[in-house]
Amino acid sequence: MAHVLLVDDEAICREPLAEALRHRGFDVVTASSGAQAVERVRTEAPAVALLDVNMPGMDGFALEEELRRLPGQQELPIIFLTNQSGEEFRARVRDTRAGGYLPKAGFSLDELIARIRKHIPQDDSGAASPERRSAGDRGRLAVLRVINSSWASVEDLVAALEREPGVGDRVLSAARSAVFARAGAPVTTLDEAVRLLGLTRLRELLQRWDDSRS
């Protein structure tokens, strides 16, 4: 599943942009530091990474170098987002293997999406781009990403299911079927459903559900 990693230490910049991209149909994972971004790339294998340049600790340039050292990520498409400018800065960008940069204060969402789309190829079967995937499939895969992450808690998973009501309804249905088979107490909430099914079974269910059943 192709998706976008957005790295910025400032939530006021990171979260609105992440939400705007999600509204345009992209699957977005975020990180607030270089170290967290490295872990996200290890677990999520994004199709494109958007990196803030000015971050404490590991800045965008150092992060780009660190990501290139990860197995299979030597060619990860990277776009810098920054308020810096000037020839010295542009020369530094050219010295990297990033696909350029966009000024934080001056780009349009359509411009950023056009850059991202250049790096998300369709497969040989003509699979749809992220913007054209059905809402059901995007929701299922978004919840799967939470399950597969190393940082997720039950509360995180419940929140993800609440954001994807169609997927949440199916999880509740599966949990109720399991309870019926055991003649147990009825399941009425997503929290109960998640705790009953467990992460392993939920992962298996979501991986089996295809878009035709959304």
C-alpha positions in Angstrom: 0.0 0.0 0.0 1.6 3.3 -1.1 1.3 6.0 1.5 3.0 9.2 2.6 5.2 9.8 5.7 5.1 13.4 6.9 7.8 14.5 9.4 7.7 17.8 11.2 8.4 18.6 14.9 5.7 21.2 15.0 2.2 19.8 15.4 0.7 23.1 14.2 2.4 22.5 10.8 2.2 18.7 10.7 -1.3 17.8 11.6 -3.3 20.2 9.3 -1.2 19.1 6.3 -1.6 15.5 7.2 -5.4 15.9 7.5 -5.6 17.8 4.2 -3.7 15.0 2.4 -6.0 12.4 4.0 -9.1 14.3 2.8 -7.6 14.1 -0.7 -7.5 10.3 -0.4 -3.9 9.7 0.7 -2.8 7.4 3.5 -0.6 9.5 5.8 1.6 8.5 8.7 3.3 11.2 10.8 6.5 11.6 12.9 7.5 14.4 15.1 11.3 13.7 15.2 14.0 12.2 13.1 14.2 9.1 15.4 10.5 8.5 15.2 10.6 8.9 11.4 13.3 6.2 11.1 11.1 3.9 13.1 8.1 4.8 10.9 10.0 4.0 7.7 11.1 0.6 9.2 7.5 -0.4 10.0 5.4 1.4 7.4 7.6 1.4 4.2 6.1 4.7 2.8 6.1 5.4 -0.9 7.1 9.1 -0.3 8.6 11.0 2.7 8.0 14.7 3.3 10.7 16.0 5.6 10.8 19.3 7.5 14.3 20.6 7.4 14.5 22.6 10.6 14.1 20.1 13.4 15.9 19.8 16.7 18.4 16.9 17.1 18.3 15.3 13.7 17.4 17.9 11.0 16.0 17.0 7.6 19.3 16.7 5.9 20.7 14.3 8.6 17.4 12.4 8.5 17.6 12.0 4.7 21.1 10.4 5.1 19.9 8.2 8.0 16.9 6.9 5.9 19.2 6.0 3.0 21.1 3.7 5.3 18.0 1.6 6.0 17.7 -1.7 4.0 15.7 -1.1 0.8 15.3 2.7 1.3 18.2 3.9 -0.8 15.7 5.1 -3.5 13.0 6.4 -1.2 11.5 9.5 -2.8 12.0 12.5 -0.4 10.7 16.0 -0.6 11.9 18.7 1.8 9.5 21.2 3.3 11.2 24.3 4.6 11.1 28.0 5.1 14.7 28.3 4.1 15.8 29.7 0.7 18.8 31.1 -1.1 21.4 29.6 -3.3 23.4 28.0 -0.5 20.3 26.1 0.7 19.4 25.1 -2.9 22.9 23.8 -3.4 22.7 21.7 -0.3 19.4 20.2 -1.5 21.1 19.4 -4.8 23.8 17.5 -2.9 21.2 15.1 -1.6 19.2 12.5 -3.4 15.9 14.2 -2.5 13.4 15.1 -5.1 13.6 18.8 -4.4 11.9 21.0 -1.9 8.8 23.2 -1.4 8.6 26.3 0.8 6.2 25.8 3.7 4.6 29.2 3.3 4.3 29.2 -0.4 3.1 26.0 -1.9 -0.4 24.9 -2.8 -1.9 21.6 -1.8 -2.3 20.7 -5.5 1.3 21.4 -6.1 2.4 19.1 -3.3 0.0 16.4 -4.4 1.4 16.6 -8.0 4.9 16.1 -6.6 3.7 13.1 -4.5 1.9 11.5 -7.4 5.1 11.5 -9.5 6.5 9.0 -6.9 3.5 6.7 -6.5 3.5 4.4 -9.6 0.6 2.4 -10.7 1.3 -1.3 -10.9 1.2 -3.3 -14.1 -2.5 -4.3 -13.5 -3.5 -0.6 -13.5 -4.2 -0.4 -9.8 -5.8 2.9 -8.8 -3.9 5.7 -7.2 -4.6 6.5 -3.5 -7.0 9.2 -4.5 -9.2 6.7 -6.5 -9.3 3.8 -4.0 -12.6 3.3 -2.4 -13.3 4.7 1.1 -13.8 1.2 2.4 -10.4 -0.1 1.2 -8.6 3.0 2.5 -10.3 2.7 5.9 -9.4 -1.0 6.2 -5.8 -0.3 5.3 -5.6 2.7 7.6 -6.7 0.5 10.6 -4.3 -2.2 9.5 -1.4 0.3 9.7 -2.3 1.0 13.3 -2.4 -2.7 14.2 1.0 -3.2 12.5 2.6 -0.3 14.2 4.9 -0.9 17.2 3.4 2.0 19.2 -0.3 1.2 19.0 -2.4 0.6 22.1 -6.0 -0.7 22.3 -7.1 3.0 22.7 -5.3 3.9 19.5 -7.0 1.1 17.6 -10.4 2.0 18.9 -9.8 5.6 17.8 -8.8 4.4 14.4 -12.0 2.2 14.1 -14.1 5.1 15.2 -12.6 7.2 12.4 -13.6 4.4 9.9 -17.2 3.6 10.8 -17.6 1.0 8.1 -14.6 -1.0 9.3 -15.7 -0.5 12.9 -19.1 -2.0 12.1 -17.5 -5.1 10.6 -15.2 -5.5 13.6 -18.2 -5.3 15.9 -20.1 -7.9 13.8 -17.1 -10.3 13.9 -16.8 -9.9 17.7 -20.6 -10.5 18.1 -20.3 -13.6 16.0 -17.5 -14.9 18.1 -19.5 -14.2 21.3 -22.5 -15.9 19.9 -20.5 -19.0 19.1 -19.2 -19.0 22.7 -22.6 -18.1 24.2 -21.0 -15.2 26.0 -22.1 -11.8 27.0 -23.0 -9.5 24.1 -20.5 -7.0 22.7 -21.7 -3.5 22.5 -18.6 -1.3 22.1 -15.5 -1.2 19.9 -13.3 -1.4 23.0 -15.0 -4.7 23.9 -14.7 -6.0 20.4 -10.9 -5.2 20.1 -10.2 -6.8 23.5 -12.2 -9.8 22.7 -10.7 -10.5 19.2 -7.1 -9.4 20.0 -4.6 -7.8 17.6 -3.6 -11.1 15.8 -7.2 -12.0 14.9 -8.1 -8.5 13.9 -5.1 -8.3 11.6 -6.1 -11.6 10.0 -9.7 -10.4 9.5 -8.7 -7.1 8.0 -6.2 -8.7 5.7 -8.9 -11.1 4.4 -11.5 -8.4 3.9 -11.3 -7.1 0.3 -12.8 -4.0 -1.2 -15.7 -5.9 -2.8 -17.1 -6.4 0.7 -16.8 -2.8 1.8 
